[in-house]
Amino acid sequence: MQRYICADASGAEYWLDVNTSGVWSSKEGIHIRYDAAANRVCFRDGSFLVMGATSAANEPDAGTKYPTTLQDTNGNQILVRYNPAFGSTIPNTSARINEIEDVRAVEACSPFGCGGYSTYRFNYDDSPFDPRPRTFRIWRVSPTASVPAKNTT
């Protein structure tokens, strides 16, 4: 491995190309470190991301890592769970977010039963004619009922 590329929310890309015993940093002065053994991006203020999802080989962005835990300096966490890759049942192997859990999370129930906690759930248009599913709906999970947070159709 020669470097990792880190993209921020604006789409800007930064090279993490200085390897010190498996912890990668940048010459560009962006003040982040990536610990490859722990799959953790650490920021100067102590907050960090755990890069616990990796797109599978059959995904268009194969090998790309995505955050599954976002933690601030006070210990507050946001958990992100991703869908399986096409043709797989293994979670966290695609870039398609399945659900987000934060401090407001409630137990998610459906006509098929209850299980797991989430704050938002994502639905995708899985058309057999389009190999790239698009976000169809984002649902906010509430204690009484799930309501659409945003309809993207």
CORKA-V629425 format. One record per helix or strand of 2 or more residues. SS is the DSSP state (~ for helix, > for strand). FROM is the first residue (numbers start at 1). TO is the last residue. If there is no record, write none. Layout:
BEGIN
ss-><SS;SS>
from-><FROM;FROM>
to-><TO;TO>
END
This chain:
BEGIN
ss-><>;>;>;>;>;>;>;>;>;>;>;>;>;>;>;>;>>
from-><4;13;18;23;32;40;48;53;65;69;77;97;106;113;120;134;147>
to-><7;16;20;25;35;43;50;54;66;71;82;101;110;118;125;140;151>
END
